[in-house]
């Protein structure tokens, strides 16, 4: 692995850790869900750097896209149920 790829991988890994810390320490549920989606998005970029585009596409679609959507969908349903 070249030095550039190693540096890029390190930057992406640090960004993932930073987003994970934000997801853990924030008090806002919306911010936590967005930060968790960002971790997954950084993971998909990391898989591209590792030359695994099929895994990256799956992670982006399922991990970042669908999971984040489902969290927000359920949060909306819970809030509507609480208003009744």
N, CA, C and O atoms as CSV, one atom per row, in Angstrom:
chain,resi,resn,atom,element,x,y,z
A,1,UNK,N,N,0.854,-1.171,0.000
A,1,UNK,CA,C,0.000,0.000,0.000
A,1,UNK,C,C,0.899,1.233,0.000
A,1,UNK,O,O,1.868,1.308,0.756
A,2,UNK,N,N,0.572,2.179,-0.841
A,2,UNK,CA,C,1.401,3.372,-0.941
A,2,UNK,C,C,1.190,4.285,0.267
A,2,UNK,O,O,0.239,4.127,1.031
A,3,UNK,N,N,2.085,5.221,0.411
A,3,UNK,CA,C,2.010,6.160,1.530
A,3,UNK,C,C,0.756,7.021,1.443
A,3,UNK,O,O,0.134,7.328,2.460
A,4,UNK,N,N,0.389,7.410,0.224
A,4,UNK,CA,C,-0.815,8.217,0.040
A,4,UNK,C,C,-2.063,7.453,0.476
A,4,UNK,O,O,-2.927,8.001,1.160
A,5,UNK,N,N,-2.150,6.203,0.082
A,5,UNK,CA,C,-3.308,5.390,0.458
A,5,UNK,C,C,-3.340,5.145,1.965
A,5,UNK,O,O,-4.407,5.130,2.578
A,6,UNK,N,N,-2.171,4.954,2.548
A,6,UNK,CA,C,-2.101,4.759,3.991
A,6,UNK,C,C,-2.553,6.017,4.728
A,6,UNK,O,O,-3.293,5.936,5.708
A,7,UNK,N,N,-2.109,7.166,4.256
A,7,UNK,CA,C,-2.527,8.432,4.864
A,7,UNK,C,C,-4.013,8.679,4.706
A,7,UNK,O,O,-4.678,9.127,5.641
A,8,UNK,N,N,-4.538,8.387,3.522
A,8,UNK,CA,C,-5.969,8.556,3.280
A,8,UNK,C,C,-6.785,7.619,4.166
A,8,UNK,O,O,-7.815,8.012,4.715
A,9,UNK,N,N,-6.322,6.392,4.300
A,9,UNK,CA,C,-7.004,5.441,5.177
A,9,UNK,C,C,-6.994,5.899,6.622
A,9,UNK,O,O,-7.983,5.734,7.336
A,10,UNK,N,N,-5.887,6.471,7.054
A,10,UNK,CA,C,-5.788,6.974,8.424
A,10,UNK,C,C,-6.730,8.149,8.655
A,10,UNK,O,O,-7.375,8.233,9.700
A,11,UNK,N,N,-6.812,9.050,7.691
A,11,UNK,CA,C,-7.716,10.200,7.812
A,11,UNK,C,C,-9.168,9.731,7.874
A,11,UNK,O,O,-9.950,10.234,8.681
A,12,UNK,N,N,-9.526,8.778,7.032
A,12,UNK,CA,C,-10.899,8.263,7.027
A,12,UNK,C,C,-11.203,7.545,8.345
A,12,UNK,O,O,-12.294,7.687,8.896
A,13,UNK,N,N,-10.241,6.780,8.842
A,13,UNK,CA,C,-10.446,6.078,10.113
A,13,UNK,C,C,-10.631,7.070,11.260
A,13,UNK,O,O,-11.482,6.864,12.125
A,14,UNK,N,N,-9.852,8.129,11.273
A,14,UNK,CA,C,-10.007,9.150,12.316
A,14,UNK,C,C,-11.354,9.862,12.201
A,14,UNK,O,O,-11.977,10.188,13.212
A,15,UNK,N,N,-11.799,10.100,10.972
A,15,UNK,CA,C,-13.114,10.718,10.777
A,15,UNK,C,C,-14.219,9.787,11.265
A,15,UNK,O,O,-15.203,10.241,11.848
A,16,UNK,N,N,-14.058,8.487,11.030
A,16,UNK,CA,C,-15.039,7.518,11.524
A,16,UNK,C,C,-15.095,7.531,13.046
A,16,UNK,O,O,-16.177,7.520,13.633
A,17,UNK,N,N,-13.943,7.555,13.676
A,17,UNK,CA,C,-13.898,7.581,15.141
A,17,UNK,C,C,-14.519,8.875,15.663
A,17,UNK,O,O,-15.258,8.859,16.648
A,18,UNK,N,N,-14.222,9.985,15.007
A,18,UNK,CA,C,-14.806,11.262,15.423
A,18,UNK,C,C,-16.323,11.268,15.317
A,18,UNK,O,O,-17.011,11.734,16.224
A,19,UNK,N,N,-16.841,10.753,14.215
A,19,UNK,CA,C,-18.295,10.694,14.045
A,19,UNK,C,C,-18.921,9.729,15.053
A,19,UNK,O,O,-20.022,9.975,15.546
A,20,UNK,N,N,-18.230,8.644,15.356
A,20,UNK,CA,C,-18.747,7.697,16.352
A,20,UNK,C,C,-18.794,8.332,17.737
A,20,UNK,O,O,-19.740,8.109,18.492
A,21,UNK,N,N,-17.788,9.115,18.069
A,21,UNK,CA,C,-17.784,9.808,19.363
A,21,UNK,C,C,-18.935,10.803,19.429
A,21,UNK,O,O,-19.605,10.916,20.455
A,22,UNK,N,N,-19.164,11.523,18.335
A,22,UNK,CA,C,-20.294,12.458,18.297
A,22,UNK,C,C,-21.607,11.707,18.501
A,22,UNK,O,O,-22.478,12.166,19.239
A,23,UNK,N,N,-21.749,10.561,17.854
A,23,UNK,CA,C,-22.977,9.771,18.000
A,23,UNK,C,C,-23.175,9.300,19.436
A,23,UNK,O,O,-24.308,9.174,19.900
A,24,UNK,N,N,-22.087,9.042,20.131
A,24,UNK,CA,C,-22.193,8.544,21.502
A,24,UNK,C,C,-22.446,9.636,22.534
A,24,UNK,O,O,-23.165,9.406,23.505
A,25,UNK,N,N,-21.875,10.806,22.345
A,25,UNK,CA,C,-21.942,11.822,23.399
A,25,UNK,C,C,-23.051,12.851,23.202
A,25,UNK,O,O,-23.362,13.596,24.132
A,26,UNK,N,N,-23.643,12.909,22.035
A,26,UNK,CA,C,-24.669,13.922,21.806
A,26,UNK,C,C,-25.960,13.571,22.536
A,26,UNK,O,O,-26.263,12.400,22.763
A,27,UNK,N,N,-26.701,14.590,22.892
A,27,UNK,CA,C,-27.986,14.376,23.561
A,27,UNK,C,C,-29.144,14.382,22.560
A,27,UNK,O,O,-30.255,13.963,22.887
A,28,UNK,N,N,-28.884,14.851,21.360
A,28,UNK,CA,C,-29.918,14.915,20.335
A,28,UNK,C,C,-29.987,13.592,19.576
A,28,UNK,O,O,-28.979,13.105,19.064
A,29,UNK,N,N,-31.168,13.028,19.510
A,29,UNK,CA,C,-31.340,11.764,18.797
A,29,UNK,C,C,-31.086,11.932,17.305
A,29,UNK,O,O,-30.487,11.062,16.672
A,30,UNK,N,N,-31.535,13.038,16.748
A,30,UNK,CA,C,-31.340,13.289,15.315
A,30,UNK,C,C,-29.851,13.378,14.993
A,30,UNK,O,O,-29.391,12.809,14.003
A,31,UNK,N,N,-29.106,14.086,15.820
A,31,UNK,CA,C,-27.666,14.213,15.604
A,31,UNK,C,C,-26.974,12.859,15.731
A,31,UNK,O,O,-26.055,12.555,14.971
A,32,UNK,N,N,-27.409,12.054,16.680
A,32,UNK,CA,C,-26.818,10.730,16.866
A,32,UNK,C,C,-27.071,9.836,15.656
A,32,UNK,O,O,-26.175,9.113,15.221
A,33,UNK,N,N,-28.276,9.881,15.115
A,33,UNK,CA,C,-28.596,9.064,13.942
A,33,UNK,C,C,-27.795,9.535,12.732
A,33,UNK,O,O,-27.271,8.716,11.978
A,34,UNK,N,N,-27.697,10.841,12.545
A,34,UNK,CA,C,-26.914,11.369,11.427
A,34,UNK,C,C,-25.433,11.030,11.572
A,34,UNK,O,O,-24.772,10.704,10.586
A,35,UNK,N,N,-24.916,11.103,12.779
A,35,UNK,CA,C,-23.509,10.764,13.002
A,35,UNK,C,C,-23.260,9.275,12.757
A,35,UNK,O,O,-22.220,8.905,12.212
A,36,UNK,N,N,-24.194,8.429,13.151
A,36,UNK,CA,C,-24.050,6.996,12.889
A,36,UNK,C,C,-24.092,6.713,11.387
A,36,UNK,O,O,-23.359,5.855,10.895
A,37,UNK,N,N,-24.943,7.427,10.666
A,37,UNK,CA,C,-24.963,7.296,9.211
A,37,UNK,C,C,-23.672,7.774,8.584
A,37,UNK,O,O,-23.214,7.221,7.584
A,38,UNK,N,N,-23.088,8.800,9.173
A,38,UNK,CA,C,-21.813,9.311,8.676
A,38,UNK,C,C,-20.688,8.304,8.904
A,38,UNK,O,O,-19.799,8.167,8.064
A,39,UNK,N,N,-20.722,7.606,10.026
A,39,UNK,CA,C,-19.736,6.545,10.272
A,39,UNK,C,C,-19.821,5.496,9.171
A,39,UNK,O,O,-18.801,5.051,8.646
A,40,UNK,N,N,-21.028,5.112,8.830
A,40,UNK,CA,C,-21.218,4.114,7.784
A,40,UNK,C,C,-20.771,4.639,6.422
A,40,UNK,O,O,-20.207,3.896,5.619
A,41,UNK,N,N,-21.023,5.908,6.168
A,41,UNK,CA,C,-20.586,6.503,4.905
A,41,UNK,C,C,-19.060,6.543,4.823
A,41,UNK,O,O,-18.486,6.248,3.775
A,42,UNK,N,N,-18.407,6.904,5.918
A,42,UNK,CA,C,-16.943,6.876,5.945
A,42,UNK,C,C,-16.422,5.451,5.768
A,42,UNK,O,O,-15.387,5.241,5.135
A,43,UNK,N,N,-17.134,4.478,6.323
A,43,UNK,CA,C,-16.725,3.084,6.152
A,43,UNK,C,C,-16.800,2.679,4.684
A,43,UNK,O,O,-15.937,1.949,4.195
A,44,UNK,N,N,-17.819,3.145,3.987
A,44,UNK,CA,C,-17.922,2.802,2.567
A,44,UNK,C,C,-16.797,3.449,1.761
A,44,UNK,O,O,-16.276,2.837,0.828
A,45,UNK,N,N,-16.421,4.664,2.107
A,45,UNK,CA,C,-15.275,5.302,1.438
A,45,UNK,C,C,-13.995,4.534,1.758
A,45,UNK,O,O,-13.131,4.367,0.897
A,46,UNK,N,N,-13.882,4.073,2.988
A,46,UNK,CA,C,-12.714,3.288,3.389
A,46,UNK,C,C,-12.622,1.995,2.577
A,46,UNK,O,O,-11.528,1.576,2.199
A,47,UNK,N,N,-13.761,1.370,2.311
A,47,UNK,CA,C,-13.757,0.157,1.493
A,47,UNK,C,C,-13.344,0.449,0.053
A,47,UNK,O,O,-12.721,-0.395,-0.592
A,48,UNK,N,N,-13.679,1.619,-0.453
A,48,UNK,CA,C,-13.222,2.001,-1.792
A,48,UNK,C,C,-11.705,2.141,-1.797
A,48,UNK,O,O,-11.038,1.704,-2.734
A,49,UNK,N,N,-11.163,2.752,-0.746
A,49,UNK,CA,C,-9.707,2.895,-0.635
A,49,UNK,C,C,-9.042,1.523,-0.579
A,49,UNK,O,O,-7.944,1.343,-1.104
A,50,UNK,N,N,-9.700,0.563,0.051
A,50,UNK,CA,C,-9.156,-0.788,0.144
A,50,UNK,C,C,-9.426,-1.626,-1.105
A,50,UNK,O,O,-9.163,-2.829,-1.114
A,51,UNK,N,N,-9.948,-0.998,-2.154
A,51,UNK,CA,C,-10.219,-1.648,-3.443
A,51,UNK,C,C,-11.281,-2.737,-3.320
A,51,UNK,O,O,-11.141,-3.823,-3.882
A,52,UNK,N,N,-12.337,-2.434,-2.581
A,52,UNK,CA,C,-13.470,-3.346,-2.464
A,52,UNK,C,C,-14.750,-2.578,-2.797
A,52,UNK,O,O,-15.554,-2.298,-1.908
A,53,UNK,N,N,-14.945,-2.235,-4.083
A,53,UNK,CA,C,-16.092,-1.394,-4.433
A,53,UNK,C,C,-17.442,-2.073,-4.211
A,53,UNK,O,O,-18.433,-1.396,-3.936
A,54,UNK,N,N,-17.496,-3.395,-4.326
A,54,UNK,CA,C,-18.767,-4.079,-4.097
A,54,UNK,C,C,-19.192,-3.976,-2.633
A,54,UNK,O,O,-20.366,-3.759,-2.334
A,55,UNK,N,N,-18.245,-4.130,-1.738
A,55,UNK,CA,C,-18.539,-3.987,-0.310
A,55,UNK,C,C,-18.882,-2.531,0.005
A,55,UNK,O,O,-19.757,-2.260,0.827
A,56,UNK,N,N,-18.194,-1.604,-0.646
A,56,UNK,CA,C,-18.455,-0.181,-0.422
A,56,UNK,C,C,-19.871,0.193,-0.849
A,56,UNK,O,O,-20.557,0.938,-0.149
A,57,UNK,N,N,-20.307,-0.320,-1.993
A,57,UNK,CA,C,-21.664,-0.013,-2.457
A,57,UNK,C,C,-22.712,-0.599,-1.520
A,57,UNK,O,O,-23.727,0.040,-1.243
A,58,UNK,N,N,-22.472,-1.803,-1.034
A,58,UNK,CA,C,-23.408,-2.423,-0.104
A,58,UNK,C,C,-23.465,-1.650,1.205
A,58,UNK,O,O,-24.547,-1.421,1.745
A,59,UNK,N,N,-22.312,-1.251,1.715
A,59,UNK,CA,C,-22.261,-0.485,2.962
A,59,UNK,C,C,-22.949,0.865,2.806
A,59,UNK,O,O,-23.659,1.310,3.707
A,60,UNK,N,N,-22.742,1.513,1.674
A,60,UNK,CA,C,-23.373,2.816,1.452
A,60,UNK,C,C,-24.887,2.669,1.336
A,60,UNK,O,O,-25.636,3.475,1.887
A,61,UNK,N,N,-25.330,1.652,0.629
A,61,UNK,CA,C,-26.772,1.487,0.421
A,61,UNK,C,C,-27.485,1.025,1.685
A,61,UNK,O,O,-28.501,1.601,2.074
A,62,UNK,N,N,-26.961,-0.001,2.318
A,62,UNK,CA,C,-27.629,-0.575,3.485
A,62,UNK,C,C,-27.250,0.171,4.757
A,62,UNK,O,O,-28.119,0.641,5.490
A,63,UNK,N,N,-25.964,0.277,5.013
A,63,UNK,CA,C,-25.504,0.865,6.268
A,63,UNK,C,C,-25.824,2.336,6.402
A,63,UNK,O,O,-26.336,2.779,7.430
A,64,UNK,N,N,-25.526,3.086,5.371
A,64,UNK,CA,C,-25.723,4.527,5.462
A,64,UNK,C,C,-27.129,4.939,5.047
A,64,UNK,O,O,-27.783,5.715,5.744
A,65,UNK,N,N,-27.587,4.434,3.937
A,65,UNK,CA,C,-28.877,4.869,3.409
A,65,UNK,C,C,-30.077,4.267,4.100
A,65,UNK,O,O,-30.873,4.984,4.706
A,66,UNK,N,N,-30.214,2.966,4.015
A,66,UNK,CA,C,-31.418,2.302,4.519
A,66,UNK,C,C,-31.532,2.372,6.039
A,66,UNK,O,O,-32.612,2.629,6.570
A,67,UNK,N,N,-30.434,2.147,6.733
A,67,UNK,CA,C,-30.485,2.166,8.191
A,67,UNK,C,C,-30.840,3.552,8.720
A,67,UNK,O,O,-31.649,3.678,9.639
A,68,UNK,N,N,-30.242,4.584,8.148
A,68,UNK,CA,C,-30.560,5.944,8.573
A,68,UNK,C,C,-32.017,6.270,8.281
A,68,UNK,O,O,-32.701,6.878,9.104
A,69,UNK,N,N,-32.489,5.866,7.108
A,69,UNK,CA,C,-33.894,6.079,6.766
A,69,UNK,C,C,-34.814,5.375,7.764
A,69,UNK,O,O,-35.798,5.956,8.223
A,70,UNK,N,N,-34.495,4.129,8.095
A,70,UNK,CA,C,-35.334,3.382,9.033
A,70,UNK,C,C,-35.349,4.022,10.419
A,70,UNK,O,O,-36.395,4.073,11.066
A,71,UNK,N,N,-34.203,4.506,10.875
A,71,UNK,CA,C,-34.170,5.196,12.170
A,71,UNK,C,C,-35.108,6.400,12.162
A,71,UNK,O,O,-35.896,6.583,13.090
A,72,UNK,N,N,-35.020,7.221,11.113
A,72,UNK,CA,C,-35.877,8.403,11.057
A,72,UNK,C,C,-37.346,8.029,10.882
A,72,UNK,O,O,-38.220,8.697,11.435
A,73,UNK,N,N,-37.626,6.983,10.132
A,73,UNK,CA,C,-38.997,6.523,9.954
A,73,UNK,C,C,-39.597,6.086,11.291
A,73,UNK,O,O,-40.714,6.473,11.633
A,74,UNK,N,N,-38.857,5.288,12.035
A,74,UNK,CA,C,-39.340,4.813,13.334
A,74,UNK,C,C,-39.469,5.974,14.315
A,74,UNK,O,O,-40.425,6.027,15.088
A,75,UNK,N,N,-38.515,6.902,14.290
A,75,UNK,CA,C,-38.618,8.064,15.178
A,75,UNK,C,C,-39.877,8.866,14.875
A,75,UNK,O,O,-40.541,9.344,15.795
A,76,UNK,N,N,-40.208,9.016,13.607
A,76,UNK,CA,C,-41.433,9.716,13.234
A,76,UNK,C,C,-42.676,8.987,13.699
A,76,UNK,O,O,-43.634,9.607,14.161
A,77,UNK,N,N,-42.660,7.667,13.576
A,77,UNK,CA,C,-43.807,6.873,14.032
A,77,UNK,C,C,-43.968,6.955,15.547
A,77,UNK,O,O,-45.086,7.054,16.051
A,78,UNK,N,N,-42.872,6.915,16.258
A,78,UNK,CA,C,-42.934,6.991,17.722
A,78,UNK,C,C,-43.469,8.346,18.155
A,78,UNK,O,O,-44.288,8.425,19.071
A,79,UNK,N,N,-43.017,9.403,17.511
A,79,UNK,CA,C,-43.492,10.742,17.873
A,79,UNK,C,C,-44.976,10.897,17.583
A,79,UNK,O,O,-45.701,11.514,18.365
A,80,UNK,N,N,-45.438,10.338,16.458
A,80,UNK,CA,C,-46.865,10.424,16.136
A,80,UNK,C,C,-47.697,9.622,17.125
A,80,UNK,O,O,-48.789,10.048,17.501
A,81,UNK,N,N,-47.197,8.474,17.549
A,81,UNK,CA,C,-47.919,7.659,18.530
A,81,UNK,C,C,-47.986,8.371,19.874
A,81,UNK,O,O,-48.977,8.247,20.593
A,82,UNK,N,N,-46.941,9.115,20.217
A,82,UNK,CA,C,-46.905,9.827,21.486
A,82,UNK,C,C,-47.853,11.012,21.520
A,82,UNK,O,O,-48.266,11.440,22.598
A,83,UNK,N,N,-48.205,11.552,20.358
A,83,UNK,CA,C,-49.093,12.709,20.294
A,83,UNK,C,C,-50.556,12.323,20.475
A,83,UNK,O,O,-51.385,13.182,20.774
A,84,UNK,N,N,-50.882,11.063,20.301
A,84,UNK,CA,C,-52.285,10.628,20.398
A,84,UNK,C,C,-52.763,10.592,21.826
A,84,UNK,O,O,-53.917,10.248,22.082
